Protein backbone atom coordinates (compact mmCIF):
# COMPACT_ATOMS: atom_id res chain seq x y z
CA UNK A 1 0.00 0.00 0.00
CA UNK A 2 2.81 2.41 0.91
CA UNK A 3 4.58 1.69 -2.37
CA UNK A 4 1.41 2.32 -4.37
CA UNK A 5 0.74 5.62 -2.58
CA UNK A 6 4.36 6.63 -3.02
CA UNK A 7 4.23 5.84 -6.75
CA UNK A 8 1.01 7.85 -7.11
CA UNK A 9 2.66 10.78 -5.37
CA UNK A 10 5.67 10.60 -7.71
CA UNK A 11 3.43 10.38 -10.79
CA UNK A 12 1.42 13.41 -9.62
CA UNK A 13 4.62 15.34 -8.94
CA UNK A 14 6.05 14.52 -12.38
CA UNK A 15 2.79 15.57 -14.06
CA UNK A 16 2.79 18.78 -12.05
CA UNK A 17 6.36 19.54 -13.13
CA UNK A 18 5.48 18.89 -16.76
CA UNK A 19 2.48 21.20 -16.54
CA UNK A 20 4.67 23.87 -14.96
CA UNK A 21 7.26 23.51 -17.72
CA UNK A 22 4.54 23.71 -20.38
CA UNK A 23 3.08 26.82 -18.72
CA UNK A 24 6.49 28.50 -18.62
CA UNK A 25 7.20 27.65 -22.26
CA UNK A 26 3.84 28.81 -23.60
CA UNK A 27 3.18 31.83 -21.37
CA UNK A 28 6.63 32.77 -20.08
CA UNK A 29 9.16 33.97 -19.40
CA UNK A 30 7.44 37.25 -18.45
CA UNK A 31 3.82 37.97 -17.57
CA UNK A 32 2.29 41.46 -17.33
CA UNK A 33 -0.39 41.75 -14.63
CA UNK A 34 -2.39 44.97 -14.32
CA UNK A 35 -4.28 45.69 -11.12
CA UNK A 36 -1.63 43.66 -9.30
CA UNK A 37 -1.73 45.57 -6.00
CA UNK A 38 -4.87 43.85 -4.68
CA UNK A 39 -7.75 41.48 -5.31
CA UNK A 40 -7.76 39.16 -8.31
CA UNK A 41 -4.71 40.79 -9.91
CA UNK A 42 -2.60 40.18 -6.84
CA UNK A 43 -3.88 36.59 -6.47
CA UNK A 44 -3.05 35.83 -10.11
CA UNK A 45 0.43 37.30 -9.69
CA UNK A 46 1.02 34.95 -6.75
CA UNK A 47 -0.16 31.94 -8.80
CA UNK A 48 1.99 32.90 -11.79
CA UNK A 49 5.04 33.30 -9.57
CA UNK A 50 4.43 29.81 -8.17
CA UNK A 51 4.45 28.57 -11.78
CA UNK A 52 7.86 30.14 -12.33
CA UNK A 53 6.94 33.18 -14.44
CA UNK A 54 8.74 36.48 -14.05
CA UNK A 55 6.35 39.31 -13.39
CA UNK A 56 5.69 42.88 -14.42
CA UNK A 57 3.35 44.24 -11.75
CA UNK A 58 1.22 47.22 -12.76
CA UNK A 59 -1.00 49.42 -10.57
CA UNK A 60 -1.29 52.98 -9.30
CA UNK A 61 0.03 52.29 -5.78
CA UNK A 62 3.82 51.92 -5.99
CA UNK A 63 4.38 51.10 -2.31
CA UNK A 64 2.09 48.09 -2.31
CA UNK A 65 3.49 46.85 -5.63
CA UNK A 66 7.06 47.04 -4.36
CA UNK A 67 6.16 45.03 -1.26
CA UNK A 68 4.44 42.35 -3.35
CA UNK A 69 7.43 42.22 -5.70
CA UNK A 70 9.78 41.89 -2.74
CA UNK A 71 7.72 39.05 -1.26
CA UNK A 72 7.43 37.12 -4.52
CA UNK A 73 11.16 37.45 -5.18
CA UNK A 74 11.92 36.18 -1.68
CA UNK A 75 9.50 33.24 -1.96
CA UNK A 76 10.29 32.11 -5.49
CA UNK A 77 13.64 33.69 -6.41
CA UNK A 78 12.27 35.25 -9.58
CA UNK A 79 12.69 38.60 -11.28
CA UNK A 80 9.98 41.22 -10.96
CA UNK A 81 9.46 44.68 -12.34
CA UNK A 82 7.14 47.33 -10.86
CA UNK A 83 5.38 49.85 -13.07
CA UNK A 84 3.30 52.58 -11.44
CA UNK A 85 0.66 53.51 -14.00
CA UNK A 86 -2.82 55.00 -13.97
CA UNK A 87 -4.59 53.19 -16.81
CA UNK A 88 -7.28 55.86 -16.93
CA UNK A 89 -4.73 57.97 -18.83
CA UNK A 90 -2.86 57.59 -22.12
CA UNK A 91 0.35 58.09 -20.19
CA UNK A 92 -0.45 55.04 -18.04
CA UNK A 93 -0.85 52.74 -21.04
CA UNK A 94 2.29 54.20 -22.62
CA UNK A 95 4.18 53.50 -19.38
CA UNK A 96 3.27 49.81 -19.57
CA UNK A 97 4.21 49.54 -23.22
CA UNK A 98 7.54 51.31 -22.76
CA UNK A 99 8.32 49.54 -19.49
CA UNK A 100 8.04 46.09 -21.10
CA UNK A 101 9.69 46.85 -24.44
CA UNK A 102 12.90 44.99 -23.55
CA UNK A 103 11.16 41.89 -22.13
CA UNK A 104 9.93 38.69 -23.77
CA UNK A 105 6.33 38.83 -22.62
CA UNK A 106 4.25 35.68 -23.00
CA UNK A 107 1.13 36.58 -21.04
CA UNK A 108 -1.04 39.63 -20.44
CA UNK A 109 -3.46 39.59 -17.51
CA UNK A 110 -5.67 42.67 -17.72
CA UNK A 111 -7.09 42.56 -14.19
CA UNK A 112 -7.20 46.32 -13.54
CA UNK A 113 -10.70 47.71 -13.36
CA UNK A 114 -13.32 49.24 -11.11
CA UNK A 115 -17.06 49.67 -10.93
CA UNK A 116 -19.73 52.14 -9.92
CA UNK A 117 -23.17 51.37 -8.56
CA UNK A 118 -26.45 53.13 -7.91
CA UNK A 119 -28.56 55.39 -10.09
CA UNK A 120 -26.94 56.04 -13.47
CA UNK A 121 -28.45 59.52 -13.69
CA UNK A 122 -27.11 60.44 -10.24
CA UNK A 123 -23.58 59.17 -10.93
CA UNK A 124 -20.57 61.45 -11.31
CA UNK A 125 -19.63 61.85 -14.96
CA UNK A 126 -15.91 61.96 -14.20
CA UNK A 127 -16.13 58.58 -12.42
CA UNK A 128 -18.00 57.01 -15.34
CA UNK A 129 -15.50 58.35 -17.87
CA UNK A 130 -12.55 57.10 -15.82
CA UNK A 131 -14.20 53.67 -15.57
CA UNK A 132 -14.71 53.61 -19.33
CA UNK A 133 -11.03 54.41 -19.81
CA UNK A 134 -9.74 51.76 -17.41
CA UNK A 135 -12.22 48.97 -18.13
CA UNK A 136 -12.45 49.38 -21.91
CA UNK A 137 -10.00 51.74 -23.60
CA UNK A 138 -6.92 50.56 -21.71
CA UNK A 139 -7.91 46.90 -22.13
CA UNK A 140 -8.30 47.42 -25.89
CA UNK A 141 -4.97 49.24 -26.22
CA UNK A 142 -3.05 46.69 -24.19
CA UNK A 143 -4.73 43.79 -26.01
CA UNK A 144 -3.75 45.26 -29.35
CA UNK A 145 -0.18 46.01 -28.28
CA UNK A 146 0.57 42.67 -26.62
CA UNK A 147 -1.59 40.75 -29.08
CA UNK A 148 0.73 41.90 -31.87
CA UNK A 149 3.80 40.96 -29.86
CA UNK A 150 2.45 37.51 -28.98
CA UNK A 151 1.34 36.82 -32.56
CA UNK A 152 4.81 37.67 -33.85
CA UNK A 153 6.25 35.35 -31.19
CA UNK A 154 3.86 32.57 -32.24
CA UNK A 155 2.66 31.67 -28.75
CA UNK A 156 1.33 33.23 -25.56
CA UNK A 157 -1.90 34.23 -23.91
CA UNK A 158 -4.15 37.08 -22.81
CA UNK A 159 -6.67 37.05 -19.95
CA UNK A 160 -9.32 39.78 -20.00
CA UNK A 161 -11.76 40.21 -17.13
CA UNK A 162 -15.47 40.48 -17.78
CA UNK A 163 -18.11 39.95 -15.13
CA UNK A 164 -21.29 38.06 -14.44
CA UNK A 165 -23.17 41.37 -14.79
CA UNK A 166 -21.86 41.75 -18.34
CA UNK A 167 -24.02 38.94 -19.70
CA UNK A 168 -27.03 41.28 -19.73
CA UNK A 169 -27.98 44.81 -18.74
CA UNK A 170 -27.82 45.27 -14.98
CA UNK A 171 -29.87 48.11 -13.46
CA UNK A 172 -28.04 50.07 -10.74
CA UNK A 173 -24.74 49.02 -12.28
CA UNK A 174 -25.74 50.02 -15.80
CA UNK A 175 -22.49 51.48 -17.08
CA UNK A 176 -20.23 49.03 -15.25
CA UNK A 177 -22.16 46.10 -16.78
CA UNK A 178 -21.83 47.74 -20.20
CA UNK A 179 -18.04 48.01 -19.85
CA UNK A 180 -17.84 44.32 -18.97
CA UNK A 181 -20.05 43.37 -21.92
CA UNK A 182 -17.50 45.18 -24.09
CA UNK A 183 -14.63 43.15 -22.63
CA UNK A 184 -16.61 39.92 -23.02
CA UNK A 185 -17.26 40.40 -26.72
CA UNK A 186 -13.72 41.62 -27.38
CA UNK A 187 -12.21 38.56 -25.68
CA UNK A 188 -14.54 36.13 -27.47
CA UNK A 189 -13.66 37.55 -30.87
CA UNK A 190 -9.93 37.62 -30.14
CA UNK A 191 -10.09 34.03 -28.87
CA UNK A 192 -11.05 32.94 -32.39
CA UNK A 193 -9.07 35.56 -34.30
CA UNK A 194 -5.72 34.96 -32.61
CA UNK A 195 -5.90 31.18 -32.16
CA UNK A 196 -4.29 30.44 -35.57
CA UNK A 197 -1.35 32.61 -34.50
CA UNK A 198 -0.77 30.59 -31.33
CA UNK A 199 -2.30 33.09 -28.89
CA UNK A 200 -4.77 31.84 -26.27
CA UNK A 201 -7.36 34.44 -25.23
CA UNK A 202 -9.65 33.91 -22.26
CA UNK A 203 -12.43 35.98 -20.74
CA UNK A 204 -12.87 35.40 -17.01
CA UNK A 205 -16.32 36.50 -15.82
CA UNK A 206 -16.59 36.13 -12.03
CA UNK A 207 -19.43 37.17 -9.77
CA UNK A 208 -18.92 38.97 -6.43
CA UNK A 209 -15.36 38.75 -5.11
CA UNK A 210 -13.89 39.53 -1.69
CA UNK A 211 -11.73 42.51 -2.61
CA UNK A 212 -11.61 46.29 -2.50
CA UNK A 213 -13.82 46.39 -5.59
CA UNK A 214 -17.07 46.32 -3.61
CA UNK A 215 -15.96 49.14 -1.33
CA UNK A 216 -14.99 51.39 -4.23
CA UNK A 217 -18.24 50.58 -6.05
CA UNK A 218 -20.21 51.21 -2.81
CA UNK A 219 -21.78 47.75 -2.96
CA UNK A 220 -22.69 45.65 0.08
CA UNK A 221 -21.90 42.09 -0.98
CA UNK A 222 -22.89 39.03 1.04
CA UNK A 223 -21.67 35.78 -0.51
CA UNK A 224 -18.48 36.45 -2.41
CA UNK A 225 -15.65 34.29 -3.72
CA UNK A 226 -12.06 34.59 -2.58
CA UNK A 227 -9.63 36.15 -5.10
CA UNK A 228 -7.46 33.03 -4.86
CA UNK A 229 -10.38 30.86 -6.00
CA UNK A 230 -10.95 33.12 -9.01
CA UNK A 231 -7.25 33.20 -9.87
CA UNK A 232 -6.78 29.42 -9.86
CA UNK A 233 -9.94 28.70 -11.84
CA UNK A 234 -9.01 31.35 -14.39
CA UNK A 235 -5.48 30.09 -14.96
CA UNK A 236 -6.72 26.49 -15.17
CA UNK A 237 -9.06 27.54 -18.01
CA UNK A 238 -6.42 29.39 -20.03
CA UNK A 239 -5.85 27.64 -23.34
CA UNK A 240 -8.87 25.40 -22.81
CA UNK A 241 -11.91 27.69 -22.89
CA UNK A 242 -13.17 30.90 -24.45
CA UNK A 243 -14.91 32.05 -21.26
CA UNK A 244 -14.78 30.87 -17.68
CA UNK A 245 -17.23 31.79 -14.91
CA UNK A 246 -15.23 31.14 -11.73
CA UNK A 247 -16.81 30.98 -8.28
CA UNK A 248 -19.73 28.93 -7.02
CA UNK A 249 -22.20 31.85 -6.89
CA UNK A 250 -21.32 32.96 -10.42
CA UNK A 251 -21.81 29.43 -11.74
CA UNK A 252 -25.16 29.09 -9.97
CA UNK A 253 -26.49 32.42 -11.24
CA UNK A 254 -25.27 31.74 -14.78
CA UNK A 255 -26.91 28.31 -14.81
CA UNK A 256 -30.16 29.51 -13.25
CA UNK A 257 -30.52 32.47 -15.64
CA UNK A 258 -29.37 30.66 -18.77
CA UNK A 259 -32.83 29.80 -20.11
CA UNK A 260 -34.59 32.97 -18.97
CA UNK A 261 -35.59 35.56 -21.59
CA UNK A 262 -33.11 38.42 -21.74
CA UNK A 263 -35.63 40.96 -20.43
CA UNK A 264 -36.33 38.81 -17.39
CA UNK A 265 -32.61 38.36 -16.75
CA UNK A 266 -32.19 42.13 -16.74
CA UNK A 267 -34.95 42.51 -14.15
CA UNK A 268 -33.58 39.70 -11.96
CA UNK A 269 -30.08 41.16 -12.02
CA UNK A 270 -31.61 44.54 -11.21
CA UNK A 271 -33.21 43.04 -8.11
CA UNK A 272 -29.93 41.44 -7.06
CA UNK A 273 -28.00 44.68 -7.58
CA UNK A 274 -30.80 46.59 -5.85
CA UNK A 275 -30.18 44.50 -2.74
CA UNK A 276 -26.47 45.31 -2.87
CA UNK A 277 -27.10 49.04 -3.23
CA UNK A 278 -30.23 49.60 -1.12
CA UNK A 279 -28.18 51.63 1.36
CA UNK A 280 -27.53 54.17 -1.41
CA UNK A 281 -31.18 54.78 -2.34
CA UNK A 282 -31.85 57.00 0.66
CA UNK A 283 -28.97 59.26 -0.40
CA UNK A 284 -30.02 59.59 -4.06
N, C-alpha and C positions, 0 to 999 in steps of 0.2 A: 504493500500500500504506500509506504514512504517513497519507494522508488518511482511509482507511478505519479504521485503528487509532485515529486521533484522534477520528473521529466516534463510534466505539464507546465510547471513553473518556468523551466528552461525554454520550452517551446513558445510560451507567451512572451517571455523576455526577448527572444530572438525576433518574433513577429513585431514586437513593439519597436525594437531597434531598426528593423527594416522600414517600418512605417515612418519613423523619425528621419531616416536617411532619405526616403522618398520625398517627404515634406520639405526637407532642406534643399534637395535638388530642384524640386519644382517651384518652390515659393521663396527660396533663399537666394543669396545669402542675407539680403537686407529686406526688412519689412517696414513700411511707413504706416504709422498708426496715428490718426488724428483723434482729438478728444481723449488723449491718453492720460490725462491727469486724474480722472475719476471714472466711476461707473463701468459701463461695458468696455469702453476703450482701454481703461486700465486693466481690466480682467483679461482682455484679449492679449494685451502686451505681456502679461505674466505667462499666459499659455504659450505664446509664441517663443518667449525666452526659454521656457522649459523644453521646447522642441528644437532649440539650438539656433534660432534665427537672431541675427543682429537687428537692432531696433533703432528707428528714427521716431522719437516721441514728440508729438506736436500738440500744443495747447496754448492757451493764453497765459497760464500761471507758471512762470519759470521755476519758482521755488519748489513747487510740488513735483514738477517734471524732473528736476535735478535729483530730488530725493528718490524718486522711483528708479531713475537711471542708475543711481548709486547702489540701490538695493539689488536690482537685477544683475548688475555687474558683479556684485559680491556673491550672489547666490549661484550664478551660472558661468561667471568668467567670460562674459561676452561683451562685445563692443556696443556702445549706445551713442546716440547723438540726440541732443535736445534742441528743438526749434520752437521758440516762442513766436506764435503767430495768431493773429485775430482773423479768422477765415470769413468774417463779415466784410473784409476789405480786400481790394485787389492786391494791396501790399502783402497781406497775409498769405494769399495763394502764391504770389511771386516768391516769398520767403521759402516756402516749402519746395518749390521747383528748383530754386537756386541752391538751397541747402542740401539737396540730394543729387545734384548734377554729377558729382564724382563717384557715386555709389552704384553698385549693381543691385537695383531694386527688383525683387521678384514678387512682392505682394503689397497692395494698397488696401488698408482697412480704413474706410471713411466713417468713423464712429462719432465724429464731432456733430453736434446738433442740439437744438433746444426747442421747446414748445411754449405755446401760450394757451390759455384756457379762459372760458367765460364768454360773455357776449362779444360777438365780432364787431358790432357797431360801437361798443364802448372801449374797444382795445386801443392801445397807443400805436399810432401809425409807424413811429420809429422802431418799435419792437417788432412789428409785423414785417417791416422791410429788412431788418437785420436777420430775422428768422429765414426769410426768403433767400437772403444772400448765403447764409451758412448752410441751410438744409438743401438748397437746390443749386444755386449758381456755383458755389465752391465745389460741390460734389461733381457737377458737370465738368468744370475746368480740370479738376484733379483726375477725373476718369479719362478725359481726353488726353491729358499730358502723359499719365502713366500707362494708359492703354496703348498709346503709340510706342512707348518704350518697351513694354512687355511684348507687343506684337513683333517688333524688330528682333527681340531676344528669342522669340519662338516658344516661350513658356512663361507661366506666372499666373497670378490671380488678383482679383479685385473683389472686395466685400463692401457692399453698399447697404446702409441701414434704412429700411422702411419701417413700418409699424402696423400693428393690427388695425389701427384706426384708418389706415390708408386704403383699405379694401373697399371702402364706401365713404360717402360724406358722413361727417360726425359733428352734429350740432354741439356748440359750446367748446369745440376745438376745430372749428371750420377750416381756418387757414393752415393750422398745423397738419391736419389730416390731408389737406390738398398738397402740401409740400411732400408728404410721405408717399402719396399716390404718384407724384412725379418721379421720385426715386425708384419706386416699384417698377414702373413702366420702363424707365431708363435701364435698370438692371436686367429686366427680362429680355429686352431687345439686344443689349450688349452680350448677354449670355449666348445667344444664338449667333450674333454677328462676329464675335471674336473667337468662338470655339475653333474654327478652322485654322486660326493663327496660334493655337496652343494656349489661349488665355481663358482661364476659368473665372466666370463672373457669377456671384451669388448675391441675392437679396435676402437679408435676414430681417424678418418682420415680427419682433417680439411684442408682447402685451406689456402690462405694467411691470416695472423693474425697480428694485430697491436701490435708488441712486439719488443724486441731487437734482435729477430731472424734474421730479414731481414738485419739489420745493420751488424751483425756478418757475415752473408752469402754474404754480398756485393750486395744484391738485391735491386732494386728500385721498390717497390710495390705500385700500385695505390689503387684499391678497396681491402680492407682487413677487416676482421671481428674483433670485439672487443674480447679480451680474456674472458670477462665475458659471452659473448654469447656462446662461445665454451664450457666454463665450465658448464654452466647450461644445455645445450643440451646434453653434454656428461653424466653428472650425471643422467639426466632424462632417458637416454637409458640403464643405467646399470641394468642388470638383465632382460632386455627385448629384447635386440638385440645382434647380434654377432658383427656387425660393424655399426658405426654411422658416417655420413658425415656432421658435423655441419657447419653452415654458409651458407648464401644464395648463394654466389659465388661458393662454393664447390659443393653445390647441383645442381646448374645450369650446371656446367662443367661436373659433373658426369652423369647427365641425358643426356646432349647433346652428350657426347662421348660414351655413353653406347652401341649403335648399330654400331659404327664405327669399321672397322677392326683394329686389334692391331697395325699393321704397320702405319696406318694413325693416330691413336691416338698418337703414339710416335712422329710423325712429327708435329702434332698440338701442343702437349705439348712443343716440341722443339721451335716452333715459339713463344709460350707464354713466355717461359723462356728466349728466346732470347731478347724479349722486356724488360724483367726485368734486363737483364745483358748487354744491348747494350753499356753502359758506360764503361764496362770492355774491350770490344773488341779492342779498340784503344791501350790499355796498354799491350795486349797479343802479 
